């Protein structure tokens, strides 16, 4: 049994024999490995789609520009082959037969004055000869309010005239835009599908982990016959196989140790009972002969034998509680009525020890538990408080209602428990140096710890200044 310290004053609890597996906090599922995988996958996929779109856009634009430049350069060569007096007529004839209106032409003199064509003027910055340039809504085209996006190229003729040929890129850009939109749509669908698949996978894993938590919780409560679920051949199943094998070995070894201890306790208890009976017969015969010294020695041996028998009975009781599987038979227990019964039981003993026993249990708190075991645990606490409190002291029992549940406190004005011994007193056979002169087996608080652990409650030991305050928080921890 491992006992952890918490709170001020060295309070102890909850009592932990393996601990309860921590559940995934509500609202914080994104801290799980599966959820982090989803986030990383979505981020990586989004970046990959954006890079793909950028690559396709750049590649498409470059290919489009190179193809358009080849056509424009061919047209420049075609027009440049005509002499100065004929080129104006050729341009006008070409415009008259241009039905798709995807090509634009312009002939200008050396000063930039338009001579022919549907291009209203030269751009402010002329590119080099036979070098393609893209103009976005800046090249004036006749009969168009908003100039289109065009790819243009100029040629300075030998007579000083400037020839400009441009091609409309609107339809190509439209295809490019549709392609990008399609890629974005497909990428979004793939991203959502991948995220949904990853979420379903992580949900399945969380479901399996939840099942493992349920089983490990039962194992931590003492049911070593439980085994982790195995549903396939993945990493969790490999781990479950190993843990199940380990649990089998632990169950076997604990069974052997428990069997040996119970056997020793049972086998020794019977001879001790026989020894006690024989000592009683010897004491009767010694008293007949008037040997007072022998009778006193026999009485001392009988007391030691009774003390040993009490220890064995307490050990057997702790072992019985520790292996008890009675949670299915838990019922509603009214703590106020339970403390009333304890007050009725211990009030005469407190009066005989010149102690004031007070019980404050006005609440109607009800918990799920085993009434007999809770009565036994609280009786041990009150019995210890009375035993270790000198005459004229006080023993107080209180039932306190809290937000999480009820809490039972047993406080006394006795010798107290040093901070360094507050975990050790829950171990079997521990006796403090301050209480060695008082009768006891050192097993009372061990029984209390076993009952508290069976119910999943928490036990705390604090300084009452003076004395000791022991609290049992009566809700599952």
Secondary structure as a PSIPRED ss2 file (coil, helix, strand):
# PSIPRED VFORMAT (PSIPRED V4.0)

   1 X C   1.000  0.000  0.000
   2 X E   0.000  0.000  1.000
   3 X E   0.000  0.000  1.000
   4 X E   0.000  0.000  1.000
   5 X E   0.000  0.000  1.000
   6 X C   1.000  0.000  0.000
   7 X C   1.000  0.000  0.000
   8 X C   1.000  0.000  0.000
   9 X C   1.000  0.000  0.000
  10 X C   1.000  0.000  0.000
  11 X C   1.000  0.000  0.000
  12 X E   0.000  0.000  1.000
  13 X E   0.000  0.000  1.000
  14 X E   0.000  0.000  1.000
  15 X E   0.000  0.000  1.000
  16 X E   0.000  0.000  1.000
  17 X C   1.000  0.000  0.000
  18 X C   1.000  0.000  0.000
  19 X C   1.000  0.000  0.000
  20 X C   1.000  0.000  0.000
  21 X C   1.000  0.000  0.000
  22 X C   1.000  0.000  0.000
  23 X C   1.000  0.000  0.000
  24 X C   1.000  0.000  0.000
  25 X C   1.000  0.000  0.000
  26 X C   1.000  0.000  0.000
  27 X C   1.000  0.000  0.000
  28 X C   1.000  0.000  0.000
  29 X H   0.000  1.000  0.000
  30 X H   0.000  1.000  0.000
  31 X H   0.000  1.000  0.000
  32 X C   1.000  0.000  0.000
  33 X H   0.000  1.000  0.000
  34 X H   0.000  1.000  0.000
  35 X H   0.000  1.000  0.000
  36 X H   0.000  1.000  0.000
  37 X H   0.000  1.000  0.000
  38 X H   0.000  1.000  0.000
  39 X H   0.000  1.000  0.000
  40 X H   0.000  1.000  0.000
  41 X H   0.000  1.000  0.000
  42 X H   0.000  1.000  0.000
  43 X H   0.000  1.000  0.000
  44 X H   0.000  1.000  0.000
  45 X H   0.000  1.000  0.000
  46 X H   0.000  1.000  0.000
  47 X H   0.000  1.000  0.000
  48 X H   0.000  1.000  0.000
  49 X H   0.000  1.000  0.000
  50 X H   0.000  1.000  0.000
  51 X H   0.000  1.000  0.000
  52 X H   0.000  1.000  0.000
  53 X H   0.000  1.000  0.000
  54 X H   0.000  1.000  0.000
  55 X H   0.000  1.000  0.000
  56 X H   0.000  1.000  0.000
  57 X H   0.000  1.000  0.000
  58 X H   0.000  1.000  0.000
  59 X H   0.000  1.000  0.000
  60 X H   0.000  1.000  0.000
  61 X H   0.000  1.000  0.000
  62 X H   0.000  1.000  0.000
  63 X H   0.000  1.000  0.000
  64 X H   0.000  1.000  0.000
  65 X H   0.000  1.000  0.000
  66 X H   0.000  1.000  0.000
  67 X H   0.000  1.000  0.000
  68 X H   0.000  1.000  0.000
  69 X H   0.000  1.000  0.000
  70 X H   0.000  1.000  0.000
  71 X H   0.000  1.000  0.000
  72 X H   0.000  1.000  0.000
  73 X H   0.000  1.000  0.000
  74 X H   0.000  1.000  0.000
  75 X H   0.000  1.000  0.000
  76 X H   0.000  1.000  0.000
  77 X H   0.000  1.000  0.000
  78 X H   0.000  1.000  0.000
  79 X H   0.000  1.000  0.000
  80 X H   0.000  1.000  0.000
  81 X C   1.000  0.000  0.000
  82 X C   1.000  0.000  0.000
  83 X C   1.000  0.000  0.000
  84 X C   1.000  0.000  0.000
  85 X C   1.000  0.000  0.000
  86 X C   1.000  0.000  0.000
  87 X H   0.000  1.000  0.000
  88 X H   0.000  1.000  0.000
  89 X H   0.000  1.000  0.000
  90 X H   0.000  1.000  0.000
  91 X H   0.000  1.000  0.000
  92 X H   0.000  1.000  0.000
  93 X H   0.000  1.000  0.000
  94 X H   0.000  1.000  0.000
  95 X H   0.000  1.000  0.000
  96 X H   0.000  1.000  0.000
  97 X C   1.000  0.000  0.000
  98 X C   1.000  0.000  0.000
  99 X C   1.000  0.000  0.000
 100 X C   1.000  0.000  0.000
 101 X C   1.000  0.000  0.000
 102 X C   1.000  0.000  0.000
 103 X E   0.000  0.000  1.000
 104 X E   0.000  0.000  1.000
 105 X E   0.000  0.000  1.000
 106 X E   0.000  0.000  1.000
 107 X E   0.000  0.000  1.000
 108 X E   0.000  0.000  1.000
 109 X C   1.000  0.000  0.000
 110 X C   1.000  0.000  0.000
 111 X C   1.000  0.000  0.000
 112 X C   1.000  0.000  0.000
 113 X C   1.000  0.000  0.000
 114 X E   0.000  0.000  1.000
 115 X E   0.000  0.000  1.000
 116 X E   0.000  0.000  1.000
 117 X E   0.000  0.000  1.000
 118 X C   1.000  0.000  0.000
 119 X E   0.000  0.000  1.000
 120 X C   1.000  0.000  0.000
 121 X C   1.000  0.000  0.000
 122 X C   1.000  0.000  0.000
 123 X C   1.000  0.000  0.000
 124 X C   1.000  0.000  0.000
 125 X C   1.000  0.000  0.000
 126 X C   1.000  0.000  0.000
 127 X C   1.000  0.000  0.000
 128 X C   1.000  0.000  0.000
 129 X C   1.000  0.000  0.000
 130 X C   1.000  0.000  0.000
 131 X C   1.000  0.000  0.000
 132 X C   1.000  0.000  0.000
 133 X E   0.000  0.000  1.000
 134 X E   0.000  0.000  1.000
 135 X E   0.000  0.000  1.000
 136 X E   0.000  0.000  1.000
 137 X C   1.000  0.000  0.000
 138 X C   1.000  0.000  0.000
 139 X C   1.000  0.000  0.000
 140 X C   1.000  0.000  0.000
 141 X E   0.000  0.000  1.000
 142 X C   1.000  0.000  0.000
 143 X C   1.000  0.000  0.000
 144 X C   1.000  0.000  0.000
 145 X C   1.000  0.000  0.000
 146 X C   1.000  0.000  0.000
 147 X C   1.000  0.000  0.000
 148 X C   1.000  0.000  0.000
 149 X E   0.000  0.000  1.000
 150 X E   0.000  0.000  1.000
 151 X E   0.000  0.000  1.000
 152 X E   0.000  0.000  1.000
 153 X E   0.000  0.000  1.000
 154 X E   0.000  0.000  1.000
 155 X E   0.000  0.000  1.000
 156 X E   0.000  0.000  1.000
 157 X C   1.000  0.000  0.000
 158 X C   1.000  0.000  0.000
 159 X C   1.000  0.000  0.000
 160 X C   1.000  0.000  0.000
 161 X C   1.000  0.000  0.000
 162 X E   0.000  0.000  1.000
 163 X E   0.000  0.000  1.000
 164 X E   0.000  0.000  1.000
 165 X E   0.000  0.000  1.000
 166 X E   0.000  0.000  1.000
 167 X E   0.000  0.000  1.000
 168 X E   0.000  0.000  1.000
 169 X C   1.000  0.000  0.000
 170 X H   0.000  1.000  0.000
 171 X H   0.000  1.000  0.000
 172 X H   0.000  1.000  0.000
 173 X H   0.000  1.000  0.000
 174 X H   0.000  1.000  0.000
 175 X H   0.000  1.000  0.000
 176 X H   0.000  1.000  0.000
 177 X H   0.000  1.000  0.000
 178 X H   0.000  1.000  0.000
 179 X H   0.000  1.000  0.000
 180 X H   0.000  1.000  0.000
 181 X H   0.000  1.000  0.000
 182 X H   0.000  1.000  0.000
 183 X H   0.000  1.000  0.000
 184 X H   0.000  1.000  0.000
 185 X H   0.000  1.000  0.000
 186 X H   0.000  1.000  0.000
 187 X H   0.000  1.000  0.000
 188 X H   0.000  1.000  0.000
 189 X H   0.000  1.000  0.000
 190 X H   0.000  1.000  0.000
 191 X H   0.000  1.000  0.000
 192 X H   0.000  1.000  0.000
 193 X H   0.000  1.000  0.000
 194 X H   0.000  1.000  0.000
 195 X H   0.000  1.000  0.000
 196 X H   0.000  1.000  0.000
 197 X H   0.000  1.000  0.000
 198 X H   0.000  1.000  0.000
 199 X H   0.000  1.000  0.000
 200 X H   0.000  1.000  0.000
 201 X H   0.000  1.000  0.000
 202 X H   0.000  1.000  0.000
 203 X H   0.000  1.000  0.000
 204 X H   0.000  1.000  0.000
 205 X H   0.000  1.000  0.000
 206 X H   0.000  1.000  0.000
 207 X H   0.000  1.000  0.000
 208 X H   0.000  1.000  0.000
 209 X H   0.000  1.000  0.000
 210 X H   0.000  1.000  0.000
 211 X H   0.000  1.000  0.000
 212 X H   0.000  1.000  0.000
 213 X H   0.000  1.000  0.000
 214 X H   0.000  1.000  0.000
 215 X H   0.000  1.000  0.000
 216 X H   0.000  1.000  0.000
 217 X H   0.000  1.000  0.000
 218 X H   0.000  1.000  0.000
 219 X H   0.000  1.000  0.000
 220 X H   0.000  1.000  0.000
 221 X C   1.000  0.000  0.000
 222 X C   1.000  0.000  0.000
 223 X C   1.000  0.000  0.000
 224 X C   1.000  0.000  0.000
 225 X C   1.000  0.000  0.000
 226 X C   1.000  0.000  0.000
 227 X C   1.000  0.000  0.000
 228 X C   1.000  0.000  0.000
 229 X C   1.000  0.000  0.000
 230 X C   1.000  0.000  0.000
 231 X C   1.000  0.000  0.000
 232 X C   1.000  0.000  0.000
 233 X C   1.000  0.000  0.000
 234 X C   1.000  0.000  0.000
 235 X H   0.000  1.000  0.000
 236 X H   0.000  1.000  0.000
 237 X H   0.000  1.000  0.000
 238 X H   0.000  1.000  0.000
 239 X H   0.000  1.000  0.000
 240 X H   0.000  1.000  0.000
 241 X H   0.000  1.000  0.000
 242 X H   0.000  1.000  0.000
 243 X H   0.000  1.000  0.000
 244 X H   0.000  1.000  0.000
 245 X H   0.000  1.000  0.000
 246 X H   0.000  1.000  0.000
 247 X H   0.000  1.000  0.000
 248 X H   0.000  1.000  0.000
 249 X H   0.000  1.000  0.000
 250 X H   0.000  1.000  0.000
 251 X H   0.000  1.000  0.000
 252 X H   0.000  1.000  0.000
 253 X H   0.000  1.000  0.000
 254 X H   0.000  1.000  0.000
 255 X H   0.000  1.000  0.000
 256 X H   0.000  1.000  0.000
 257 X H   0.000  1.000  0.000
 258 X H   0.000  1.000  0.000
 259 X H   0.000  1.000  0.000
 260 X H   0.000  1.000  0.000
 261 X H   0.000  1.000  0.000
 262 X H   0.000  1.000  0.000
 263 X H   0.000  1.000  0.000
 264 X H   0.000  1.000  0.000
 265 X H   0.000  1.000  0.000
 266 X H   0.000  1.000  0.000
 267 X H   0.000  1.000  0.000
 268 X H   0.000  1.000  0.000
 269 X H   0.000  1.000  0.000
 270 X H   0.000  1.000  0.000
 271 X H   0.000  1.000  0.000
 272 X H   0.000  1.000  0.000
 273 X H   0.000  1.000  0.000
 274 X H   0.000  1.000  0.000
 275 X H   0.000  1.000  0.000
 276 X H   0.000  1.000  0.000
 277 X H   0.000  1.000  0.000
 278 X H   0.000  1.000  0.000
 279 X H   0.000  1.000  0.000
 280 X H   0.000  1.000  0.000
 281 X H   0.000  1.000  0.000
 282 X H   0.000  1.000  0.000
 283 X H   0.000  1.000  0.000
 284 X H   0.000  1.000  0.000
 285 X H   0.000  1.000  0.000
 286 X H   0.000  1.000  0.000
 287 X H   0.000  1.000  0.000
 288 X H   0.000  1.000  0.000
 289 X H   0.000  1.000  0.000
 290 X C   1.000  0.000  0.000
 291 X C   1.000  0.000  0.000
 292 X H   0.000  1.000  0.000
 293 X H   0.000  1.000  0.000
 294 X H   0.000  1.000  0.000
 295 X H   0.000  1.000  0.000
 296 X H   0.000  1.000  0.000
 297 X H   0.000  1.000  0.000
 298 X H   0.000  1.000  0.000
 299 X H   0.000  1.000  0.000
 300 X H   0.000  1.000  0.000
 301 X H   0.000  1.000  0.000
 302 X H   0.000  1.000  0.000
 303 X H   0.000  1.000  0.000
 304 X H   0.000  1.000  0.000
 305 X H   0.000  1.000  0.000
 306 X H   0.000  1.000  0.000
 307 X H   0.000  1.000  0.000
 308 X H   0.000  1.000  0.000
 309 X H   0.000  1.000  0.000
 310 X H   0.000  1.000  0.000
 311 X H   0.000  1.000  0.000
 312 X H   0.000  1.000  0.000
 313 X H   0.000  1.000  0.000
 314 X H   0.000  1.000  0.000
 315 X H   0.000  1.000  0.000
 316 X H   0.000  1.000  0.000
 317 X H   0.000  1.000  0.000
 318 X H   0.000  1.000  0.000
 319 X H   0.000  1.000  0.000
 320 X H   0.000  1.000  0.000
 321 X H   0.000  1.000  0.000
 322 X H   0.000  1.000  0.000
 323 X C   1.000  0.000  0.000
 324 X C   1.000  0.000  0.000
 325 X C   1.000  0.000  0.000
 326 X C   1.000  0.000  0.000
 327 X H   0.000  1.000  0.000
 328 X H   0.000  1.000  0.000
 329 X H   0.000  1.000  0.000
 330 X C   1.000  0.000  0.000
 331 X E   0.000  0.000  1.000
 332 X E   0.000  0.000  1.000
 333 X E   0.000  0.000  1.000
 334 X E   0.000  0.000  1.000
 335 X H   0.000  1.000  0.000
 336 X H   0.000  1.000  0.000
 337 X H   0.000  1.000  0.000
 338 X H   0.000  1.000  0.000
 339 X H   0.000  1.000  0.000
 340 X H   0.000  1.000  0.000
 341 X H   0.000  1.000  0.000
 342 X H   0.000  1.000  0.000
 343 X H   0.000  1.000  0.000
 344 X H   0.000  1.000  0.000
 345 X H   0.000  1.000  0.000
 346 X H   0.000  1.000  0.000
 347 X H   0.000  1.000  0.000
 348 X H   0.000  1.000  0.000
 349 X H   0.000  1.000  0.000
 350 X H   0.000  1.000  0.000
 351 X H   0.000  1.000  0.000
 352 X H   0.000  1.000  0.000
 353 X C   1.000  0.000  0.000
 354 X C   1.000  0.000  0.000
 355 X C   1.000  0.000  0.000
 356 X E   0.000  0.000  1.000
 357 X E   0.000  0.000  1.000
 358 X E   0.000  0.000  1.000
 359 X E   0.000  0.000  1.000
 360 X E   0.000  0.000  1.000
 361 X C   1.000  0.000  0.000
 362 X C   1.000  0.000  0.000
 363 X C   1.000  0.000  0.000
 364 X C   1.000  0.000  0.000
 365 X C   1.000  0.000  0.000
 366 X E   0.000  0.000  1.000
 367 X E   0.000  0.000  1.000
 368 X E   0.000  0.000  1.000
 369 X E   0.000  0.000  1.000
 370 X C   1.000  0.000  0.000
 371 X H   0.000  1.000  0.000
 372 X H   0.000  1.000  0.000
 373 X H   0.000  1.000  0.000
 374 X H   0.000  1.000  0.000
 375 X H   0.000  1.000  0.000
 376 X H   0.000  1.000  0.000
 377 X H   0.000  1.000  0.000
 378 X H   0.000  1.000  0.000
 379 X H   0.000  1.000  0.000
 380 X H   0.000  1.000  0.000
 381 X H   0.000  1.000  0.000
 382 X H   0.000  1.000  0.000
 383 X H   0.000  1.000  0.000
 384 X H   0.000  1.000  0.000
 385 X H   0.000  1.000  0.000
 386 X H   0.000  1.000  0.000
 387 X H   0.000  1.000  0.000
 388 X C   1.000  0.000  0.000
 389 X C   1.000  0.000  0.000
 390 X C   1.000  0.000  0.000
 391 X C   1.000  0.000  0.000
 392 X C   1.000  0.000  0.000
 393 X C   1.000  0.000  0.000
 394 X E   0.000  0.000  1.000
 395 X E   0.000  0.000  1.000
 396 X E   0.000  0.000  1.000
 397 X E   0.000  0.000  1.000
 398 X E   0.000  0.000  1.000
 399 X E   0.000  0.000  1.000
 400 X E   0.000  0.000  1.000
 401 X E   0.000  0.000  1.000
 402 X C   1.000  0.000  0.000
 403 X C   1.000  0.000  0.000
 404 X C   1.000  0.000  0.000
 405 X C   1.000  0.000  0.000
 406 X E   0.000  0.000  1.000
 407 X E   0.000  0.000  1.000
 408 X E   0.000  0.000  1.000
 409 X E   0.000  0.000  1.000
 410 X E   0.000  0.000  1.000
 411 X E   0.000  0.000  1.000
 412 X E   0.000  0.000  1.000
 413 X C   1.000  0.000  0.000
 414 X C   1.000  0.000  0.000
 415 X C   1.000  0.000  0.000
 416 X C   1.000  0.000  0.000
 417 X C   1.000  0.000  0.000
 418 X C   1.000  0.000  0.000
 419 X H   0.000  1.000  0.000
 420 X H   0.000  1.000  0.000
 421 X H   0.000  1.000  0.000
 422 X C   1.000  0.000  0.000
 423 X C   1.000  0.000  0.000
 424 X H   0.000  1.000  0.000
 425 X H   0.000  1.000  0.000
 426 X H   0.000  1.000  0.000
 427 X C   1.000  0.000  0.000
 428 X C   1.000  0.000  0.000
 429 X C   1.000  0.000  0.000
 430 X C   1.000  0.000  0.000
 431 X C   1.000  0.000  0.000
 432 X C   1.000  0.000  0.000
 433 X H   0.000  1.000  0.000
 434 X H   0.000  1.000  0.000
 435 X H   0.000  1.000  0.000
 436 X C   1.000  0.000  0.000
 437 X C   1.000  0.000  0.000
 438 X C   1.000  0.000  0.000
 439 X C   1.000  0.000  0.000
 440 X C   1.000  0.000  0.000
 441 X C   1.000  0.000  0.000
 442 X C   1.000  0.000  0.000
 443 X C   1.000  0.000  0.000
 444 X H   0.000  1.000  0.000
 445 X H   0.000  1.000  0.000
 446 X H   0.000  1.000  0.000
 447 X H   0.000  1.000  0.000
 448 X H   0.000  1.000  0.000
 449 X H   0.000  1.000  0.000
 450 X H   0.000  1.000  0.000
 451 X H   0.000  1.000  0.000
 452 X H   0.000  1.000  0.000
 453 X H   0.000  1.000  0.000
 454 X H   0.000  1.000  0.000
 455 X H   0.000  1.000  0.000
 456 X C   1.000  0.000  0.000
 457 X C   1.000  0.000  0.000
 458 X E   0.000  0.000  1.000
 459 X E   0.000  0.000  1.000
 460 X E   0.000  0.000  1.000
 461 X E   0.000  0.000  1.000
 462 X E   0.000  0.000  1.000
 463 X E   0.000  0.000  1.000
 464 X C   1.000  0.000  0.000
 465 X C   1.000  0.000  0.000
 466 X C   1.000  0.000  0.000
 467 X C   1.000  0.000  0.000
 468 X E   0.000  0.000  1.000
 469 X E   0.000  0.000  1.000
 470 X E   0.000  0.000  1.000
 471 X E   0.000  0.000  1.000
 472 X E   0.000  0.000  1.000
 473 X E   0.000  0.000  1.000
 474 X C   1.000  0.000  0.000
 475 X C   1.000  0.000  0.000
 476 X C   1.000  0.000  0.000
 477 X C   1.000  0.000  0.000
